[in-house]
């Protein structure tokens, strides 16, 4: 089972932000961290799908 502790994302987020710092013109526009999701298909039916869709609609 996947961990549901949001602090578990800290290392991954730091790495991603470090990578983005190397990409000229890039910026972080938001984040959806799907805690508790690990196995293929388990994200279906969760709040994370609609959250990602809403966030994607705001990106310009």
C-alpha distances in whole Angstrom, upper triangle without the diagonal:
4,7,9,12,14,16,14,16,19,19,19,21,24,23,24,27,28,28,30,32,34,34,37,37,33,32,29,29,26,22,19,16,13,11,7,8,7,8,12,13,10,13,16,17,15,18,17,19,22,22,22,25,27,26,27,30,32,32,35
4,6,9,11,13,10,12,15,16,15,17,20,20,20,23,25,25,26,29,30,30,34,34,30,28,25,25,22,19,16,12,10,7,5,6,5,8,12,13,10,11,15,16,14,16,15,17,20,19,19,22,24,23,25,28,28,28,32
4,6,8,10,8,10,13,14,14,16,18,19,19,22,24,24,25,28,29,30,33,33,29,28,24,25,21,18,15,12,10,6,5,8,8,12,15,16,13,14,17,18,15,16,15,18,21,19,20,23,24,23,25,28,28,28,32
4,6,9,8,10,13,15,15,16,18,20,20,22,24,25,25,28,30,30,33,33,29,27,23,23,20,16,13,10,8,5,5,8,10,13,16,17,13,13,16,16,13,14,13,16,18,17,18,21,22,21,23,26,26,27,30
4,5,6,8,10,13,13,14,16,18,19,20,22,24,24,26,28,29,32,32,28,26,22,23,19,16,14,10,10,7,8,11,13,16,19,20,17,16,20,20,16,16,15,19,20,18,19,23,23,22,24,27,27,27,30
4,5,6,8,11,11,11,13,16,16,17,19,21,21,23,25,26,29,28,24,22,18,19,15,12,11,8,9,6,9,12,14,17,20,20,17,16,19,19,16,15,13,17,18,16,16,20,20,19,21,24,23,23,27
4,5,5,9,10,10,12,14,15,16,18,20,20,22,24,25,28,28,24,22,19,20,17,14,13,10,12,10,12,14,16,20,22,23,20,19,23,23,20,19,17,20,22,19,19,23,23,21,23,26,25,25,28
4,6,7,8,10,11,13,14,15,17,19,20,22,24,25,28,28,24,22,19,21,18,14,14,10,11,9,11,12,13,17,19,21,18,17,21,22,19,19,17,20,22,19,19,23,24,22,23,27,26,26,29
4,6,5,6,9,10,11,12,14,15,16,18,20,21,24,24,21,19,15,17,14,11,11,7,9,8,11,12,13,17,19,20,18,16,20,21,18,18,15,18,20,17,16,20,21,18,20,23,23,22,25
4,6,5,6,9,10,11,12,14,15,16,19,20,23,23,20,18,15,17,15,12,13,10,13,12,15,16,17,20,22,24,22,20,24,25,22,21,18,21,23,19,19,23,23,20,22,25,24,23,26
4,5,5,6,9,10,11,12,14,15,17,19,22,23,20,18,16,19,17,14,15,12,15,14,16,17,17,20,22,24,22,21,25,27,24,23,20,23,25,22,21,24,25,22,23,27,26,24,27
4,5,5,6,9,10,11,12,14,16,17,20,21,17,16,14,16,15,12,13,10,13,13,15,15,15,18,19,21,20,19,22,24,21,21,18,20,22,19,18,21,22,19,20,24,23,21,24
4,5,5,6,8,10,10,12,15,15,18,18,15,13,11,13,11,9,11,9,13,13,16,16,17,20,21,22,21,19,23,24,21,20,17,19,21,18,16,20,20,17,18,21,20,19,21
4,5,5,6,9,10,11,13,15,17,18,15,14,12,15,14,12,14,13,16,16,20,20,20,23,24,26,25,23,26,28,25,24,21,23,24,21,20,23,23,20,21,24,23,21,23
4,5,5,6,9,10,11,13,16,17,15,14,13,16,15,14,16,14,17,17,20,20,19,22,23,25,25,23,26,28,26,25,21,23,25,22,20,23,24,21,21,25,24,21,23
4,5,5,6,9,10,11,14,15,11,11,10,13,12,11,13,13,15,17,20,19,19,22,22,24,23,21,24,26,24,23,19,21,22,20,17,20,21,18,18,21,20,18,20
4,5,5,6,9,10,13,13,10,9,8,11,12,11,14,14,17,19,22,22,22,25,25,27,26,24,27,28,26,24,21,22,23,20,18,21,21,18,18,21,20,17,19
4,5,5,7,9,12,14,11,11,11,15,15,15,18,17,20,21,24,24,24,27,27,29,28,26,30,31,29,28,24,26,27,24,22,25,25,21,21,25,23,20,22
4,5,5,7,10,12,10,11,11,15,15,15,18,18,20,22,25,24,23,26,26,27,27,25,28,31,28,27,24,25,26,24,21,23,24,21,20,23,22,19,20
4,5,5,8,9,6,7,8,11,13,13,16,17,20,22,25,24,24,27,27,28,28,25,28,30,28,26,23,23,25,22,19,21,22,18,18,21,19,16,17
4,6,7,9,7,8,10,13,15,16,19,20,23,25,28,27,27,30,30,31,31,29,31,33,31,29,26,27,28,25,22,25,25,21,21,23,21,18,19
4,6,9,8,11,13,16,18,19,22,22,25,27,30,29,28,31,31,32,32,30,33,35,33,31,28,28,30,27,24,26,27,23,22,25,24,20,20
4,6,6,9,11,14,17,18,21,22,25,27,30,28,28,30,30,31,31,29,31,33,31,30,27,27,28,25,22,24,25,21,20,22,21,17,17
4,6,9,12,15,18,19,23,24,27,29,33,31,31,34,33,34,34,32,34,36,34,32,29,29,29,27,24,25,25,22,21,23,21,17,17
4,7,10,12,16,18,21,23,26,29,32,31,31,33,33,33,34,31,33,34,32,30,27,27,27,25,22,23,23,19,18,20,18,14,13
4,7,9,12,14,18,19,22,25,28,27,28,30,29,30,30,27,29,31,29,27,23,23,24,21,19,20,20,16,15,17,16,12,12
4,6,9,12,15,17,20,23,26,25,26,29,28,29,29,26,28,29,27,24,21,22,22,19,17,18,18,14,14,16,13,11,11
4,6,8,12,14,17,19,23,22,23,26,26,26,26,22,25,26,23,21,18,19,19,16,14,16,15,11,12,14,12,10,12
4,7,10,13,17,19,23,22,24,26,26,25,25,21,23,24,22,19,16,17,16,13,12,13,12,8,9,11,8,7,9
4,7,10,13,16,19,19,21,24,23,23,22,18,21,21,18,16,13,14,14,10,9,12,10,7,9,11,9,9,12
4,6,10,12,16,15,17,20,20,20,19,15,18,19,16,13,10,12,13,9,8,11,11,8,10,13,12,11,15
4,6,9,12,12,14,17,17,17,15,12,14,15,12,10,7,9,10,7,6,10,10,8,10,13,13,13,17
4,6,9,9,12,15,16,16,14,11,14,15,12,11,8,11,12,10,9,13,14,12,14,17,17,17,20
4,6,6,9,12,13,12,10,8,11,12,9,9,6,9,11,10,10,13,14,13,15,18,19,19,23
4,5,8,12,14,14,11,10,13,14,11,11,9,12,15,13,13,17,18,17,19,22,22,22,26
4,7,9,12,12,9,9,12,13,10,12,11,13,16,15,16,19,20,20,21,24,25,25,29
4,6,8,9,6,6,10,11,9,11,10,11,15,14,14,17,19,19,20,23,24,24,27
4,7,9,7,8,11,14,13,15,13,14,18,17,16,19,22,21,22,25,26,26,29
4,6,6,8,11,14,13,16,14,15,19,19,18,20,23,23,23,26,28,28,31
4,6,8,9,13,13,16,14,14,18,18,17,19,22,22,21,24,27,26,29
4,5,6,9,10,14,12,11,15,16,15,17,20,20,20,23,25,25,28
4,5,8,8,11,11,11,14,15,15,17,19,20,20,23,25,25,29
4,6,6,8,7,7,11,12,11,13,16,16,17,19,21,22,25
4,6,9,8,7,10,12,12,13,16,17,17,19,22,22,26
4,7,8,7,9,12,13,13,15,17,18,19,22,23,26
4,5,6,8,9,11,12,14,15,17,18,20,21,25
4,6,6,6,9,10,11,12,14,16,17,19,23
4,6,5,6,8,10,10,12,14,16,17,20
4,5,5,6,9,10,11,12,15,16,19
4,5,5,6,8,10,11,13,15,18
4,5,5,6,9,10,11,13,16
4,5,5,6,9,10,11,14
4,5,5,6,9,10,13
4,5,5,7,9,12
4,5,5,7,10
4,5,5,9
4,6,8
4,6
4
